[in-house]
Amino acid sequence: MHDPEDAGFEDEAFDPDDVVWVRGVDYVAGWRDATDAGTELADALAAAGFDTTGLEWRARTNVDGSGAVSLVLSAAAAHDVAALVRAVARLGKVG
């Protein structure tokens, strides 16, 4: 959630799933997993030589409590990541 006073708040569409809580769902575990995954991704991109100064990511949870990471890259960085993924695919390695 964002403070309505934050710059850019008006640009975000309202998503009811961002504010609905279901009793018994462990949202903290999902958010923690997403936070760890976002950090791991940013660290891996940096280790691969990507300039991560403009990288933006946000950890959140889905309605079912699973973690999700929203990622914003520049167009140039997205092209570079796509090239890296294609190179890894040619090697047949993931994980």
C-alpha positions in Angstrom: 0.0 0.0 0.0 1.1 3.5 -0.6 0.5 6.8 1.1 -1.9 9.0 -1.0 0.6 11.8 -0.5 3.4 9.9 -2.4 4.2 11.2 -5.8 2.8 8.9 -8.5 0.0 7.5 -6.3 -2.6 8.6 -8.8 -0.9 6.5 -11.5 -1.7 3.2 -9.8 -5.0 1.4 -10.5 -6.9 0.2 -7.5 -6.6 -3.5 -7.0 -9.0 -5.0 -4.4 -6.7 -8.0 -4.0 -4.1 -5.6 -2.5 -6.3 -4.8 0.4 -8.4 -8.0 1.0 -7.2 -10.3 3.8 -8.4 -13.8 4.2 -8.5 -15.3 7.7 -6.1 -18.1 8.2 -3.8 -17.3 5.2 -0.2 -16.7 6.2 0.6 -13.6 4.1 3.8 -12.8 6.1 5.5 -16.1 4.9 4.6 -15.3 1.3 5.8 -11.7 1.6 9.0 -12.9 3.2 9.6 -15.4 0.4 9.0 -12.7 -2.2 11.4 -10.4 -0.4 14.1 -13.1 -0.4 13.4 -13.9 -4.1 13.6 -10.2 -5.1 16.9 -9.8 -3.3 18.2 -13.0 -4.8 17.2 -11.8 -8.3 18.8 -8.3 -7.8 22.0 -9.9 -6.5 22.1 -12.4 -9.4 21.7 -9.6 -11.9 24.4 -7.6 -10.3 26.7 -10.7 -10.3 26.0 -11.1 -14.0 27.3 -7.6 -14.6 24.0 -5.7 -14.9 23.8 -2.1 -13.7 21.1 -2.4 -11.0 20.9 1.2 -10.0 17.6 1.7 -11.9 16.2 -1.7 -10.9 12.9 -1.5 -9.0 11.3 -4.5 -7.4 8.5 -4.9 -4.9 7.6 -7.9 -2.8 3.9 -8.6 -2.3 1.5 -11.5 -1.6 -1.3 -12.9 -3.7 -4.7 -13.5 -2.2 -3.8 -17.1 -1.5 -0.7 -16.0 0.5 1.9 -17.0 -2.1 4.7 -14.5 -2.6 5.0 -12.4 -5.8 7.7 -10.0 -7.0 7.0 -7.1 -9.3 10.0 -6.0 -11.3 10.6 -2.8 -13.3 13.5 -2.7 -15.7 14.6 -0.1 -18.3 14.0 -1.3 -21.9 17.8 -1.7 -22.3 18.1 -3.8 -19.2 15.1 -6.0 -20.3 16.9 -6.6 -23.6 20.0 -7.6 -21.7 18.1 -10.0 -19.4 16.3 -11.5 -22.4 19.7 -12.2 -24.1 21.0 -13.7 -20.8 18.0 -16.0 -20.6 18.4 -17.1 -24.2 22.1 -17.9 -23.6 21.3 -20.0 -20.6 18.5 -21.7 -22.5 21.1 -22.7 -25.2 23.2 -24.2 -22.5 20.2 -26.2 -21.2 20.8 -25.1 -17.6 18.3 -23.7 -15.2 18.6 -23.6 -11.4 
